[in-house]
Amino acid sequence: MEQFFSMKRWMRWVPALCLVSACSLIVSPEDSRLGNSPDGGTISSGCGSCDDGVACTLDRCVLGRCEHEPNDTLCDDGFCRVGGSCNPTRGCVGGSARECDDDDPCTEDRCDPVSMICVHPPREDPSPEEERVCTELPDACSDATRIALDSSGRGSVSGSFANLTQQYTTICEQNPGADAVYFVDVPGASDVTIDTEGSEADTVLAAALNCGNLQFGGLGCNDNRNRDEDTSRLWLHRTPAGDGDDSVRIYIMVQAASESEDDEYRINVRTRTAAPDQCTVVTELLNVTDGGTLVGFIPARNDTKSQIGSCQRDRESEEQESVVSMIGNDRTMRLTAVSSSFPPDLHVRTSCPERESEVACIRGSARIPYAARLDVETKRGQRYVLFVDGASSAGGTYSLQILP
């Protein structure tokens, strides 16, 4: 009887103890005073043994009994698999998995639920025929490899600089190492983000509409996207329409930042319908926070002709412009614009339609190469609207480096 009351007093504290330490009560099956679970549950001597091998159940040990609660959210990550449910014995059933096949026999295709993109690393154990085909390296324009995009407009590719050679030189790096060339087909009037997030190597990126124009950076190039990162980033804003099916081919070069660099690189591509160049909805503008190089295509008869800076003449409100936004970070933001089409005027505001909110403005040089540079002190959390202005009615192309 004394033993019974002693056990009863001890059991009174179990719920409180488990709430404090997030523990489960583990009772040894050999304990004859308590015996096995009366309703047939498994009595475990450790929560590790409660693993039922079903990935979507929550396994836990409660009062000596293993419980396996199905969790449907583990079958739906919002990208790689959508709409699945958890069967307590079979695992995830139903739903649909994202199709990541890039039609490349040299890659293993899988979905990465963390980065929410399809990844295509090289095959680890290719067949002899696959090995023969896959040993051709993307070392030059003639060997450029396609980056396939999934249904959401995303794709990636990875490789190593170890077996590549240097073919090109850009204005972004004076003593570069090896490089690799890829291409991607995107719809016209798109915004394309290209970065090297996930690379072990220090990289340089360049893009061009014609592979031969990758020399000197093509449309634009980027070394370090900001003062704290070795990775590179390019934005292509409002890509021009191509021939036939209206898609346009973009050639992408990734380059080692030094001759001694031989680590692995990764290229990530994301596309979306081009953001507007208007002040109607500022949150819909292309966001260039964290820095990189923006390549903009200003089409003829653009709809933004009303916003002018204090350093411009009023008649220049008829000129074409691009509009993007970024969030400040208590640093000096350096903007450097270059164009072969027009002298790029730069002006910056804190409120898109309000000329009185302007914080800086500078006119582009009237001599080729047309260029402008502007330093802007930013405040953390403040939204800034950046205008690249001055294109004629015929439109034009520019490159804008944003260094926050």
C-alpha positions as CSV (number, residue, x, y, z in Angstrom):
1,M,0.0,0.0,0.0
2,E,2.9,2.4,0.9
3,Q,4.4,1.6,-2.5
4,F,1.1,2.4,-4.3
5,F,0.8,5.8,-2.6
6,S,4.4,6.6,-3.4
7,M,3.9,5.9,-7.0
8,K,0.6,7.9,-7.1
9,R,2.4,10.9,-5.7
10,W,5.2,10.6,-8.3
11,M,2.7,10.3,-11.2
12,R,1.0,13.5,-10.1
13,W,4.1,15.5,-11.2
14,V,4.7,13.8,-14.6
15,P,2.5,16.2,-16.7
16,A,4.2,19.3,-15.2
17,L,7.6,17.9,-15.6
18,C,7.0,17.1,-19.3
19,L,5.5,20.5,-20.0
20,V,8.6,22.1,-18.6
21,S,11.2,20.0,-20.4
22,A,9.1,18.9,-23.5
23,C,9.9,15.4,-22.5
24,S,8.0,12.1,-22.9
25,L,7.5,9.7,-20.1
26,I,9.4,6.5,-20.8
27,V,8.5,3.4,-18.8
28,S,10.5,0.3,-19.0
29,P,8.5,-2.8,-20.3
30,E,10.3,-4.8,-17.6
31,D,8.7,-2.7,-14.8
32,S,6.2,-5.3,-13.4
33,R,4.5,-2.7,-11.2
34,L,3.1,-0.9,-14.2
35,G,3.0,-3.6,-16.9
36,N,2.2,-3.1,-20.6
37,S,-0.3,-0.6,-22.1
38,P,-3.8,-2.0,-21.5
39,D,-5.1,-0.8,-24.9
40,G,-2.4,-2.5,-27.0
41,G,-0.1,0.5,-27.5
42,T,3.6,0.0,-27.8
43,I,5.6,0.5,-24.6
44,S,9.0,1.9,-25.4
45,S,12.1,2.2,-23.3
46,G,13.2,5.2,-25.5
47,C,11.6,7.7,-27.9
48,G,14.1,6.8,-30.6
49,S,12.5,3.4,-31.0
50,C,9.2,5.0,-31.8
51,D,10.3,5.8,-35.3
52,D,7.7,4.1,-37.6
53,G,9.6,4.8,-40.8
54,V,6.8,7.0,-42.1
55,A,8.2,10.4,-42.9
56,C,5.0,12.3,-42.5
57,T,4.0,11.1,-39.1
58,L,4.9,12.8,-35.8
59,D,6.4,10.1,-33.7
60,R,6.5,10.6,-29.9
61,C,6.5,8.6,-26.7
62,V,3.7,9.5,-24.3
63,L,3.4,7.7,-20.9
64,G,5.4,4.8,-22.3
65,R,3.3,4.4,-25.5
66,C,4.5,5.3,-29.0
67,E,2.1,7.5,-30.9
68,H,2.3,8.3,-34.6
69,E,0.2,11.3,-35.6
70,P,-0.3,11.9,-39.4
71,N,0.7,15.5,-40.4
72,D,-0.6,16.5,-43.9
73,T,1.5,19.7,-43.9
74,L,4.6,17.5,-44.2
75,C,3.2,16.3,-47.6
76,D,2.7,19.8,-49.0
77,D,5.7,22.2,-49.0
78,G,4.0,24.7,-51.3
79,F,6.4,24.1,-54.1
80,C,7.9,20.7,-54.6
81,R,4.7,18.8,-53.7
82,V,1.3,20.3,-53.4
83,G,-2.0,18.9,-52.0
84,G,-0.8,15.6,-50.5
85,S,-2.1,13.9,-47.4
86,C,-0.4,11.6,-44.9
87,N,-1.4,8.0,-44.6
88,P,-0.2,6.6,-41.3
89,T,1.2,3.4,-42.9
90,R,1.9,4.4,-46.5
91,G,3.3,7.9,-46.0
92,C,2.4,10.8,-48.4
93,V,-0.3,10.0,-50.9
94,G,-2.1,12.0,-53.5
95,G,-1.1,15.6,-54.4
96,S,1.2,16.4,-57.3
97,A,5.0,16.6,-57.5
98,R,6.7,19.4,-59.4
99,E,8.1,18.3,-62.8
100,C,11.9,19.1,-62.8
101,D,13.0,17.2,-65.9
102,D,15.3,19.4,-67.9
103,D,15.7,16.9,-70.8
104,D,19.4,16.8,-70.1
105,P,20.8,13.2,-69.8
106,C,23.8,14.6,-67.9
107,T,22.0,15.9,-64.9
108,E,20.0,14.5,-62.0
109,D,16.8,16.3,-61.7
110,R,15.2,17.0,-58.3
111,C,13.3,19.7,-56.5
112,D,14.9,21.6,-53.6
113,P,12.1,22.6,-51.1
114,V,14.4,25.0,-49.2
115,S,15.4,27.2,-52.1
116,M,12.1,26.4,-53.9
117,I,13.7,25.8,-57.3
118,C,14.5,22.7,-59.5
119,V,18.2,21.8,-59.3
120,H,20.1,19.8,-61.9
121,P,23.5,18.6,-60.5
122,P,25.7,16.5,-62.8
123,R,25.0,12.7,-62.6
124,E,27.2,11.0,-60.1
125,D,27.3,7.6,-61.9
126,P,26.6,8.1,-65.6
127,S,26.6,5.2,-68.0
128,P,29.5,4.9,-70.5
129,E,27.4,6.6,-73.2
130,E,26.2,9.3,-70.9
131,E,29.8,9.9,-69.8
132,R,30.9,10.3,-73.4
133,V,28.2,12.8,-74.1
134,C,28.5,14.7,-70.8
135,T,32.2,15.3,-70.9
136,E,31.7,18.2,-73.3
137,L,32.2,21.3,-71.1
138,P,30.4,24.6,-71.5
139,D,33.8,26.3,-72.1
140,A,32.9,28.6,-74.9
141,C,29.9,29.9,-77.0
142,S,30.1,26.9,-79.3
143,D,29.6,24.6,-76.3
144,A,27.0,26.8,-74.4
145,T,24.6,24.6,-72.4
146,R,20.9,25.3,-71.9
147,I,19.4,26.1,-68.5
148,A,16.0,24.6,-68.5
149,L,13.2,26.5,-66.7
150,D,10.3,24.7,-64.9
151,S,6.7,25.7,-65.0
152,S,7.3,28.5,-62.5
153,G,10.0,30.1,-64.6
154,R,12.9,28.9,-62.4
155,G,16.0,26.8,-63.1
156,S,19.6,26.3,-62.0
157,V,22.8,24.6,-63.0
158,S,26.1,23.9,-61.2
159,G,29.6,23.0,-62.2
160,S,33.3,23.4,-61.3
161,F,35.9,25.8,-62.6
162,A,38.5,23.1,-62.2
163,N,38.4,21.8,-65.7
164,L,37.5,25.0,-67.5
165,T,39.7,27.6,-69.2
166,Q,39.4,31.4,-69.6
167,Q,37.8,32.5,-72.9
168,Y,36.5,36.0,-72.1
169,T,37.4,39.2,-70.2
170,T,34.8,41.7,-68.8
171,I,35.1,45.2,-67.4
172,C,34.0,43.8,-64.0
173,E,37.2,41.8,-63.4
174,Q,40.7,42.6,-64.7
175,N,42.4,39.3,-63.8
176,P,39.7,36.7,-64.1
177,G,40.0,32.9,-64.1
178,A,38.1,30.2,-66.0
179,D,34.6,30.7,-67.3
180,A,31.6,28.8,-68.5
181,V,28.8,29.7,-70.9
182,Y,25.1,28.9,-70.7
183,F,21.9,30.1,-72.3
184,V,18.2,30.4,-71.3
185,D,15.2,31.1,-73.4
186,V,12.7,33.5,-71.8
187,P,9.5,35.2,-72.9
188,G,9.7,38.7,-74.2
189,A,8.8,41.6,-71.8
190,S,10.1,39.6,-68.8
191,D,12.1,40.4,-65.7
192,V,15.0,37.9,-65.3
193,T,17.0,37.5,-62.1
194,I,20.3,35.7,-62.5
195,D,22.5,35.1,-59.4
196,T,25.2,32.7,-58.1
197,E,23.8,32.1,-54.7
198,G,25.1,28.8,-53.3
199,S,28.4,29.0,-55.1
200,E,31.6,28.1,-53.3
201,A,33.6,30.1,-55.8
202,D,34.0,33.9,-56.0
203,T,32.2,34.7,-59.2
204,V,31.6,37.2,-62.0
205,L,28.4,37.2,-64.1
206,A,27.8,38.6,-67.6
207,A,24.8,38.4,-70.0
208,A,24.3,39.1,-73.7
209,L,21.8,38.7,-76.4
210,N,24.5,37.4,-78.7
211,C,27.1,35.0,-77.3
212,G,30.0,36.8,-79.1
213,N,29.1,39.9,-77.2
214,L,30.0,38.4,-73.8
215,Q,33.5,39.9,-74.3
216,F,33.7,43.1,-72.1
217,G,30.5,42.1,-70.3
218,G,27.9,42.1,-73.1
219,L,24.7,43.8,-71.8
220,G,26.2,44.1,-68.4
221,C,28.3,42.3,-65.8
222,N,28.5,42.0,-62.0
223,D,31.3,41.0,-59.7
224,N,30.3,41.3,-56.0
225,R,26.6,42.2,-55.7
226,N,27.3,44.3,-52.6
227,R,30.1,45.1,-50.2
228,D,29.5,42.0,-48.1
229,E,29.0,39.3,-50.7
230,D,31.2,37.4,-53.1
231,T,28.2,36.2,-55.1
232,S,27.0,38.0,-58.2
233,R,23.6,39.1,-59.4
234,L,22.1,40.4,-62.7
235,W,18.6,41.7,-63.3
236,L,17.3,41.9,-66.9
237,H,14.4,44.3,-66.8
238,R,11.7,44.1,-69.6
239,T,13.6,41.8,-72.0
240,P,12.9,42.5,-75.7
241,A,10.8,40.2,-77.8
242,G,12.5,37.6,-79.9
243,D,11.8,36.1,-83.3
244,G,9.1,33.7,-84.1
245,D,7.6,32.5,-80.8
246,D,8.5,35.9,-79.2
247,S,10.9,34.3,-76.8
248,V,14.4,35.7,-76.5
249,R,17.7,33.8,-75.9
250,I,19.9,35.2,-73.1
251,Y,23.6,34.0,-73.0
252,I,25.0,33.8,-69.5
253,M,28.7,33.6,-68.6
254,V,29.9,32.7,-65.1
255,Q,33.5,33.4,-64.4
256,A,36.0,32.8,-61.6
257,A,37.0,36.1,-60.1
258,S,40.7,35.0,-60.1
259,E,43.1,32.7,-61.9
260,S,43.5,30.5,-58.8
261,E,39.8,30.0,-58.2
262,D,38.7,26.4,-59.0
263,D,35.8,25.8,-56.7
264,E,32.2,25.0,-57.7
265,Y,29.8,27.6,-59.0
266,R,26.0,27.7,-59.3
267,I,23.8,29.7,-61.5
268,N,20.1,30.4,-60.5
269,V,17.6,31.9,-62.9
270,R,14.1,33.2,-62.1
271,T,11.7,34.8,-64.6
272,R,8.5,36.8,-64.2
273,T,6.3,39.1,-66.2
274,A,8.0,42.5,-66.4
275,A,7.2,44.8,-63.5
276,P,5.6,48.1,-64.5
277,D,7.6,51.3,-65.0
278,Q,5.0,53.5,-63.4
279,C,4.2,55.0,-60.0
280,T,0.7,53.5,-59.7
281,V,1.7,50.6,-57.3
282,V,5.1,51.1,-55.9
283,T,5.3,47.6,-54.3
284,E,5.0,46.1,-57.8
285,L,8.2,47.8,-59.0
286,L,11.2,45.6,-59.6
287,N,13.0,45.4,-56.3
288,V,16.8,45.7,-56.4
289,T,17.5,45.6,-52.7
290,D,20.9,44.0,-51.7
291,G,22.6,45.2,-54.9
292,G,23.7,43.9,-58.3
293,T,23.7,45.1,-61.9
294,L,20.4,46.0,-63.6
295,V,20.2,45.8,-67.4
296,G,17.2,47.6,-68.6
297,F,15.5,47.6,-72.0
298,I,13.4,50.8,-72.5
299,P,11.0,50.1,-75.4
300,A,9.8,52.8,-77.8
301,R,6.5,54.4,-76.7
302,N,7.0,53.6,-73.1
303,D,4.1,54.7,-70.8
304,T,6.3,56.6,-68.3
305,K,6.9,60.1,-69.5
306,S,5.7,62.2,-66.6
307,Q,8.4,61.8,-63.9
308,I,11.4,64.2,-64.1
309,G,14.2,65.1,-61.8
310,S,15.2,68.5,-60.5
311,C,18.4,68.4,-62.6
312,Q,16.4,67.9,-65.8
313,R,14.5,70.4,-67.9
314,D,10.7,70.3,-68.0
315,R,10.6,69.4,-71.7
316,E,12.5,66.2,-70.8
317,S,9.3,64.8,-69.3
318,E,8.6,63.4,-72.8
319,E,11.7,61.2,-72.5
320,Q,11.5,57.5,-71.7
321,E,12.4,56.0,-68.3
322,S,12.7,52.9,-66.1
323,V,11.6,52.8,-62.5
324,V,12.7,50.3,-59.8
325,S,12.8,50.4,-56.0
326,M,14.9,49.3,-53.1
327,I,15.0,49.4,-49.3
328,G,17.7,51.4,-47.6
329,N,20.2,50.0,-45.1
330,D,21.9,53.0,-43.4
331,R,24.7,53.0,-46.0
332,T,25.7,55.1,-49.0
333,M,24.1,53.6,-52.1
334,R,26.3,54.1,-55.2
335,L,24.5,54.1,-58.6
336,T,26.6,53.8,-61.8
337,A,24.7,54.0,-65.1
338,V,26.2,53.3,-68.5
339,S,24.5,53.3,-71.9
340,S,25.4,53.3,-75.6
341,S,21.9,54.5,-76.5
342,F,21.4,57.7,-74.5
343,P,22.8,59.9,-71.7
344,P,21.3,58.3,-68.6
345,D,19.9,60.8,-66.1
346,L,19.5,59.4,-62.5
347,H,17.1,60.7,-59.9
348,V,16.0,59.1,-56.6
349,R,12.9,59.7,-54.5
350,T,11.3,58.4,-51.3
351,S,7.8,58.7,-52.9
352,C,7.4,57.7,-56.5
353,P,4.9,60.3,-57.8
354,E,6.0,63.2,-55.6
355,R,8.8,65.3,-57.0
356,E,9.2,67.1,-53.7
357,S,10.5,63.8,-52.1
358,E,13.6,63.8,-54.3
359,V,16.8,63.1,-52.5
360,A,19.3,63.2,-55.4
361,C,19.5,63.9,-59.1
362,I,22.3,63.9,-61.7
363,R,22.4,64.3,-65.5
364,G,24.2,61.8,-67.7
365,S,27.3,62.8,-69.6
366,A,26.7,64.0,-73.2
367,R,29.8,62.1,-74.5
368,I,30.1,58.5,-75.5
369,P,30.2,56.3,-73.5
370,Y,27.2,57.9,-71.9
371,A,27.4,57.5,-68.1
372,A,26.3,58.9,-64.7
373,R,27.3,58.2,-61.1
374,L,25.3,59.1,-58.0
375,D,25.9,58.4,-54.3
376,V,22.8,58.4,-52.0
377,E,22.8,58.2,-48.2
378,T,20.0,55.7,-47.3
379,K,18.1,55.1,-44.1
380,R,17.4,51.6,-42.9
381,G,13.8,50.5,-43.8
382,Q,13.1,53.4,-46.0
383,R,11.9,52.6,-49.6
384,Y,13.6,54.5,-52.4
385,V,12.5,54.8,-56.0
386,L,15.2,54.9,-58.6
387,F,14.6,56.5,-62.1
388,V,16.8,55.9,-65.1
389,D,15.7,58.6,-67.5
390,G,16.6,60.3,-70.7
391,A,15.9,57.7,-73.5
392,S,14.4,59.1,-76.7
393,S,11.1,57.9,-78.2
394,A,13.1,55.1,-79.8
395,G,13.9,53.6,-76.4
396,G,17.3,52.2,-75.5
397,T,19.4,49.9,-73.3
398,Y,21.3,50.7,-70.2
399,S,23.3,49.1,-67.4
400,L,22.9,50.3,-63.8
401,Q,25.2,49.0,-61.0
402,I,23.5,49.2,-57.6
403,L,26.1,49.0,-54.8
404,P,24.5,49.3,-51.4
